Amino acid sequence: MQGGVAAFTFGVAAPSFLCDLAGAQSATGRSLVVLYLSGGNDALSTLVPYNDPAYYSRRPNVAVPAGRVLQIGTDAGGTALGLHPNLIGLKSIFDAGRLAIIQRTGYTNSSRSHFRGTDIWSTANPASSRGPGWLGRYLDTLPSPVDPLSVWNTASRLPHTLQANTVGVPSIPNPTNYAFASPTGGVEGE
């Protein structure tokens, strides 16, 4: 698996060995780790404007109490921000200067459709939401042969972001049960 994790996505949380693997590989280079949190997560549940009364008035049942957020500073407009209290690991990475948070991203002439917006985010192309994803296009530029574990997805369904024209991206929902099968029918390492 040497040279493996250039990028990977995951549904909820990465198993610790994936984090260790990504860290070990970055000892000699850099790794890109993409957290694609599809579904119930949203920006205001992750990065909380904990001193903004409008946040609490618009989210009376789901707002994170100001006393529980993990304070990280302010945005360019001076709004105090904090991470959700369950994101202690991300706060440590942020405090070490190894995490950047990009707020309020979007695209010109937004249709306000969640589905179209997700497709455009996946392709990074507001003109066409079809075709390979932005990470897939990057993978297609890698010199051949591409290490089969240079990237993988830990969700059961491959996100549009990782769809490529020439590079296959495996979906490995349970990495602890993953093994390479040899051409002779056995499993490597046996």
Order of alpha helices (4+ residues) and beta strands (2+ residues): beta-alpha-alpha-beta-alpha-beta-beta-alpha-alpha-alpha-beta
